[in-house]
């Protein structure tokens, strides 16, 4: 996880260094998200068969070999990205900025703080629900194998949903509002899932599952497209451009949300009497079902409400970028 974080922070800031055009950034993040969804879909399908084939009956060996193969592919892709990417946005000369100054700068960056709140809620909701998913299909639906079926059903909606972000952004001209719309629809879809099960009503269950994943993927693209634009706002507001710190700080918010979401789920299940690999009592089953449907549904709606107040639209952003360029040009002639 530490190694992934070290790689992901500079990779995440790359979009902001490639262009200052708000629409180009939206497209870059869309390509990134769509590619990720395709890769996740492929990995979900091929990993288990590859482990069996490479392990030859020894799962431990199979997991090790597949991890090495994926690691080599991961490294090769990042080396290619480094070699072929051109950074065109001017980065300030390297100088050590005190942590206190960095924190003060981001605290004054209102769009960024809204994005941090959105990322925190995103972490709580996504990882808490993901941790609950296997419990849901094992104990509520009564068949652990249905988790694989569910995972296959949501692959295509994930890819299409991620690709739809530019269309919504074109209508709203506001990435935060776009994320808010996707979050609201994700929440409604998950809430509706509560009323259906695979055993009794598979069609509406999978329908709302696909809709939830479709809207979630659009949100996932939008929320990461917000961050580079907040860097420009911060530079305009405070004079400090701190791409890496902003991406690291927002990533921290997401990780804290992840820790809270998963630990709260574990704590609540334990307090209601969860016992692994046993028939669960009705209270535990109710917790598991709500944690997969209504609870994340409500949290997504709260996330939508928070991101609704993101005001950095296309018109304001373009004005900010122009003012930053004028300041730099003015400084050169002094």
Secondary structure, DSSP 8 states (H G I E B T S, - for coil): -HHHHHHHHHHHHHHHHH---HHHHHHHHHHHHHHHHHHHHHHHHHHHHHHHHHHTT-HHHHHHHHHHHHHHHHHHHHHHHHHH----S---------HHHHHHHHHT-HHHHHHHHHHHHHHHHHHHHHHHHHHIIIIISS-TTHHHHHHHHHHHHHHHHHHTHHHHHHHHS-HHHHHHHHHHHHHHHHHHHTT--HHHHHHHHHHHHHHHHHHHHHHHHHHHHHHHHHHHHHHHHHS---HHHHHHHHHHHHHHHHHHHHHHHHHHHHHTT--TTS---HHHHHHHHHHHTHHHHHHHHHHHHHHTT----HHHHHHHHHHHHHHHHHHHT-
